[in-house]
Amino acid sequence: MSERLSSPQTYMLTNGRIFAWKTFTSRLAELEHPDFMLGIPLYSDDSATHDYVVQAQGAFDQTVLGLQQLARFGLRVEIRVVLHALTIPRLVQLAEYIYRNLAFAEHIALMGLENIGYAPRNMDSLWIDPHDYQEQLEAAVEILSTRGMNVSIYNHQLCVLKRSLWKFARKSISDWKNIYLEECGSCAVKENCGGFFAWATKLHSNYIHSLPSL
C-alpha cells in the first residue's frame, strides 16, 4: 500500500536577494508550506567583503533585507557561511553580527570550501588550511552556541578540528561524493568523521592523520 508523506521537507538554496521585495516574499509566505526552509549564504558582516565574494555590488544590503523580510513573514531560514581565505578574517565579527541582527535564523552552517562552481579557478585566493583557522572557528561557534543559536560545522575532518568543536561537526557530505584518504584507514573515529569531498585527493589539509582510540 502506498503512503503519502503528510509533511514532506523542502529545502531551497538561494542568495536571498529576491526576498528584499516585500510583495515577492509575502506571496511565498501565502503557500504556508508546513516544512519549508531557505538556505542563504552570508559571507561577512562587512558589506564590501560580502559583495566582493559574490561579485555583485549591493548584494549584502539586499541579502540582509531579504533575511529580515523572510523573518517578518514567518519563513524559516538557515544562514550558510563558506569558510575560506576571504571570509575567515571577519568570521568572529560575522558571528556577532548574526546574533545581534539575525537571531531569528533557525540554523547557522559553517561550511568547509567545496571545489565546485567558480572555486577551482580561484583556489589560489580562496584556499586556507582548516588547521590554520581553528581559533577563529572556535570563537565564532562559541559566540553563537552559548547564546542559544543552533550552529553546525560542515565539511571538516575531526582530526583537524579542535576537540571542543567535535560536537558541532556533522557528516554532511553526500554519499556519492564522500571519500576517505589512505591516512584515515586506521583512524579510531572514522565512523564519526564526515570525511572528504572526492576532490580532496588533490587538495586537503596538511594535518590529516589517524586518531588513536579515545
Backbone hydrogen bonds in HBPLUS format (Angstrom, degrees):
<---DONOR---> <-ACCEPTOR-->    atom                        ^
c    i                          cat <-CA-CA->   ^        H-A-AA   ^      H-
h    n   atom  resd res      DA  || num        DHA   H-A  angle D-A-AA Bond
n    s   type  num  typ     dist DA aas  dist angle  dist       angle   num
A0010-THR N   A0035-ASP O   3.02 MM  25  6.37 157.3  2.07 164.0 168.0     1
A0037-MET N   A0010-THR O   3.00 MM  27  6.48 156.6  2.06 159.5 167.1     2
A0012-MET N   A0037-MET O   2.97 MM  25  6.40 159.9  2.01 157.2 163.8     3
A0039-GLY N   A0012-MET O   2.71 MM  27  5.98 166.4  1.73 154.8 158.8     4
A0014-THR N   A0039-GLY O   3.05 MM  25  6.22 163.5  2.08 165.9 164.0     5
A0019-PHE N   A0016-GLY O   3.30 MM   3  5.77 146.1  2.42 108.2 116.7     6
A0020-ALA N   A0017-ARG O   3.11 MM   3  5.72 167.1  2.13 117.5 120.9     7
A0021-TRP N   A0018-ILE O   3.24 MM   3  6.09 168.5  2.26 118.3 121.6     8
A0025-THR N   A0021-TRP O   3.16 MM   4  6.46 167.1  2.18 158.2 161.9     9
A0026-SER N   A0022-LYS O   2.87 MM   4  6.02 159.3  1.91 155.4 161.0    10
A0027-ARG N   A0023-THR O   3.14 MM   4  6.32 149.3  2.24 142.5 150.0    11
A0028-LEU N   A0024-PHE O   3.13 MM   4  6.48 152.3  2.21 147.4 154.7    12
A0029-ALA N   A0025-THR O   2.99 MM   4  6.27 157.7  2.04 148.9 155.1    13
A0030-GLU N   A0026-SER O   3.09 MM   4  6.30 135.9  2.30 137.3 148.2    14
A0031-LEU N   A0028-LEU O   3.10 MM   3  5.67 157.0  2.16 112.8 119.5    15
A0032-GLU N   A0029-ALA O   3.05 MM   3  5.67 149.3  2.15 115.7 123.0    16
A0038-LEU N   A0076-ARG O   3.07 MM  38  6.38 159.9  2.12 139.8 144.4    17
A0078-GLU N   A0038-LEU O   2.76 MM  40  6.06 154.8  1.82 161.4 161.7    18
A0040-ILE N   A0078-GLU O   2.85 MM  38  6.18 168.2  1.86 168.4 168.3    19
A0080-ARG N   A0040-ILE O   2.90 MM  40  5.76 161.3  1.94 129.8 134.1    20
A0042-LEU N   A0080-ARG O   3.02 MM  38  6.18 149.2  2.12 146.9 152.6    21
A0050-HIS N   A0046-ASP O   3.11 MM   4  6.43 169.8  2.12 162.3 164.4    22
A0051-ASP N   A0047-SER O   2.89 MM   4  6.00 168.6  1.91 153.2 157.0    23
A0052-TYR N   A0048-ALA O   2.95 MM   4  6.06 146.4  2.07 138.3 147.4    24
A0053-VAL N   A0049-THR O   2.96 MM   4  6.23 159.3  2.01 154.0 159.0    25
A0054-VAL N   A0050-HIS O   3.09 MM   4  6.39 162.5  2.13 156.1 159.8    26
A0055-GLN N   A0051-ASP O   2.75 MM   4  5.55 113.0  2.20 131.3 148.5    27
A0056-ALA N   A0051-ASP O   3.04 MM   5  5.24 151.8  2.13 140.1 147.8    28
A0059-ALA N   A0056-ALA O   3.26 MM   3  5.59 156.9  2.31 131.3 130.1    29
A0062-GLN N   A0058-GLY O   3.24 MM   4  6.45 164.8  2.26 152.2 156.6    30
A0063-THR N   A0059-ALA O   2.83 MM   4  5.94 159.5  1.87 153.1 159.3    31
A0064-VAL N   A0060-PHE O   2.93 MM   4  6.13 170.7  1.94 161.8 163.3    32
A0065-LEU N   A0061-ASP O   3.03 MM   4  6.10 162.2  2.06 144.9 150.4    33
A0066-GLY N   A0062-GLN O   2.81 MM   4  5.91 151.8  1.88 143.1 151.9    34
A0067-LEU N   A0063-THR O   2.88 MM   4  6.19 154.3  1.94 149.7 156.2    35
A0068-GLN N   A0064-VAL O   3.00 MM   4  6.27 159.0  2.04 148.9 154.5    36
A0069-GLN N   A0065-LEU O   2.88 MM   4  6.13 151.8  1.95 149.0 156.9    37
A0070-LEU N   A0066-GLY O   2.96 MM   4  6.19 157.3  2.01 149.2 155.2    38
A0071-ALA N   A0067-LEU O   3.05 MM   4  6.34 157.0  2.10 147.2 153.1    39
A0072-ARG N   A0068-GLN O   2.95 MM   4  6.17 152.0  2.03 142.4 150.5    40
A0073-PHE N   A0069-GLN O   3.09 MM   4  6.40 143.6  2.23 146.2 154.5    41
A0075-LEU N   A0070-LEU O   2.89 MM   5  5.15 162.5  1.92 155.3 150.3    42
A0074-GLY N   A0071-ALA O   3.02 MM   3  4.95 162.2  2.05 104.7 109.3    43
A0106-GLU N   A0077-VAL O   2.94 MM  29  5.96 145.4  2.07 162.6 172.2    44
A0079-ILE N   A0107-HIS O   2.95 MM  28  6.40 154.9  2.01 164.1 165.3    45
A0109-ALA N   A0079-ILE O   2.87 MM  30  6.25 163.9  1.89 160.4 165.9    46
A0081-VAL N   A0109-ALA O   2.83 MM  28  6.14 170.1  1.84 171.5 172.0    47
A0111-MET N   A0081-VAL O   2.77 MM  30  5.90 167.1  1.78 154.8 159.4    48
A0083-LEU N   A0111-MET O   2.72 MM  28  5.77 170.0  1.73 167.3 166.4    49
A0087-THR N   A0084-HIS O   3.03 MM   3  5.47 138.8  2.20 112.5 123.8    50
A0088-ILE N   A0084-HIS O   2.99 MM   4  5.92 158.5  2.04 173.9 177.9    51
A0085-ALA N   A0126-LEU O   2.77 MM  41  4.86 174.8  1.77 137.8 139.7    52
A0091-LEU N   A0088-ILE O   3.04 MM   3  4.93 170.9  2.05 117.9 116.3    53
A0094-LEU N   A0090-ARG O   2.86 MM   4  6.06 148.2  1.96 147.3 156.9    54
A0095-ALA N   A0091-LEU O   2.96 MM   4  6.25 154.6  2.03 148.8 154.6    55
A0096-GLU N   A0092-VAL O   3.14 MM   4  6.46 157.8  2.19 147.4 152.8    56
A0097-TYR N   A0093-GLN O   2.91 MM   4  6.13 153.1  1.98 143.8 151.8    57
A0098-ILE N   A0094-LEU O   2.84 MM   4  6.10 159.6  1.88 155.3 160.0    58
A0099-TYR N   A0095-ALA O   3.08 MM   4  6.33 163.9  2.11 148.4 152.3    59
A0100-ARG N   A0096-GLU O   3.02 MM   4  6.20 162.2  2.05 150.0 154.8    60
A0101-ASN N   A0097-TYR O   2.85 MM   4  5.81 148.0  1.95 151.0 158.9    61
A0102-LEU N   A0098-ILE O   2.72 MM   4  4.75 148.3  1.81 130.7 138.9    62
A0105-ALA N   A0102-LEU O   3.06 MM   3  5.98 174.0  2.06 129.4 131.1    63
A0108-ILE N   A0150-ASN O   2.78 MM  42  6.18 149.1  1.88 156.0 165.3    64
A0152-SER N   A0108-ILE O   2.91 MM  44  6.32 156.1  1.96 165.7 170.8    65
A0110-LEU N   A0152-SER O   2.88 MM  42  6.16 176.8  1.88 162.9 163.5    66
A0154-TYR N   A0110-LEU O   2.88 MM  44  6.05 163.3  1.90 145.3 150.4    67
A0112-GLY N   A0154-TYR O   3.00 MM  42  6.09 150.3  2.09 128.0 136.9    68
A0116-ILE N   A0114-GLU O   2.85 MM   2  5.71 136.3  2.05 106.8  93.5    69
A0119-ALA N   A0116-ILE O   3.07 MM   3  5.57 147.7  2.18 140.9 137.7    70
A0122-ASN N   A0119-ALA O   2.91 MM   3  5.15 148.1  2.01 110.4 120.9    71
A0125-SER N   A0122-ASN O   3.03 MM   3  5.73 140.8  2.19 118.2 127.3    72
A0126-LEU N   A0122-ASN O   3.13 MM   4  6.24 128.6  2.41 142.2 155.6    73
A0126-LEU N   A0123-MET O   3.18 MM   3  4.82 135.9  2.38  90.4 102.9    74
A0127-TRP N   A0123-MET O   2.89 MM   4  5.39 171.4  1.90 146.3 147.4    75
A0132-ASP N   A0129-ASP O   2.77 MM   3  5.47 149.4  1.87 123.5 131.9    76
A0133-TYR N   A0130-PRO O   3.17 MM   3  5.51 165.0  2.19 111.5 116.1    77
A0137-LEU N   A0133-TYR O   2.99 MM   4  6.19 161.7  2.02 152.8 158.6    78
A0138-GLU N   A0134-GLN O   2.87 MM   4  5.93 164.7  1.89 148.8 152.9    79
A0139-ALA N   A0135-GLU O   3.04 MM   4  6.19 160.5  2.08 145.5 151.0    80
A0140-ALA N   A0136-GLN O   2.94 MM   4  6.12 159.4  1.99 149.3 154.7    81
A0141-VAL N   A0137-LEU O   2.98 MM   4  6.14 166.4  2.00 153.4 157.0    82
A0142-GLU N   A0138-GLU O   2.98 MM   4  6.13 156.6  2.04 146.3 153.0    83
A0143-ILE N   A0139-ALA O   3.02 MM   4  6.25 158.1  2.07 147.4 152.8    84
A0144-LEU N   A0140-ALA O   3.19 MM   4  6.47 160.3  2.23 150.0 154.1    85
A0145-SER N   A0141-VAL O   2.79 MM   4  5.82 171.2  1.79 160.5 162.9    86
A0146-THR N   A0142-GLU O   3.06 MM   4  5.66 162.2  2.09 139.7 145.4    87
A0147-ARG N   A0144-LEU O   3.27 MM   3  5.45 144.7  2.41 100.2 110.3    88
A0149-MET N   A0144-LEU O   2.99 MM   5  5.23 156.1  2.05 154.6 147.4    89
A0148-GLY N   A0145-SER O   3.06 MM   3  5.20 158.4  2.11 111.3 112.2    90
A0153-ILE N   A0168-PHE O   2.77 MM  15  5.60 161.6  1.81 139.6 137.8    91
A0170-ARG N   A0153-ILE O   2.96 MM  17  6.10 153.2  2.03 174.4 168.1    92
A0160-VAL N   A0157-GLN O   3.10 MM   3  5.62 153.4  2.17 112.8 120.6    93
A0161-LEU N   A0157-GLN O   3.22 MM   4  6.53 147.0  2.34 148.3 158.0    94
A0165-LEU N   A0162-LYS O   2.88 MM   3  5.45 158.1  1.93 117.4 124.7    95
A0166-TRP N   A0163-ARG O   3.18 MM   3  5.32 159.0  2.23 106.8 113.1    96
A0168-PHE N   A0165-LEU O   2.96 MM   3  5.47 154.9  2.02 116.2 124.3    97
A0169-ALA N   A0166-TRP O   3.05 MM   3  5.19 153.6  2.12 106.8 115.0    98
A0177-LYS N   A0174-SER O   3.04 MM   3  5.71 158.5  2.09 120.3 126.8    99
A0178-ASN N   A0175-ASP O   3.33 MM   3  5.05 173.4  2.33 105.0 105.6   100
A0198-ALA N   A0177-LYS O   2.98 MM  21  5.29 122.0  2.33 136.9 142.1   101
A0179-ILE N   A0196-PHE O   2.90 MM  17  5.23 156.9  1.95 139.7 146.7   102
A0196-PHE N   A0179-ILE O   2.89 MM  17  5.23 159.7  1.93 157.5 160.7   103
A0184-CYS N   A0181-LEU O   2.91 MM   3  5.37 153.1  1.98 112.5 121.1   104
A0185-GLY N   A0182-GLU O   3.16 MM   3  5.62 169.2  2.18 117.0 120.4   105
A0187-CYS N   A0184-CYS O   3.08 MM   3  5.17 167.6  2.09 115.1 118.1   106
A0188-ALA N   A0211-LEU O   2.88 MM  23  5.65 174.1  1.88 154.0 155.8   107
A0192-ASN N   A0189-VAL O   2.96 MM   3  5.43 143.9  2.10 112.1 122.7   108
A0193-CYS N   A0190-LYS O   3.09 MM   3  5.03 154.3  2.16 102.2 110.3   109
A0200-ALA N   A0197-PHE O   2.91 MM   3  5.59 168.0  1.93 126.6 130.1   110
A0202-LYS N   A0199-TRP O   3.01 MM   3  5.90 166.8  2.03 126.4 130.3   111
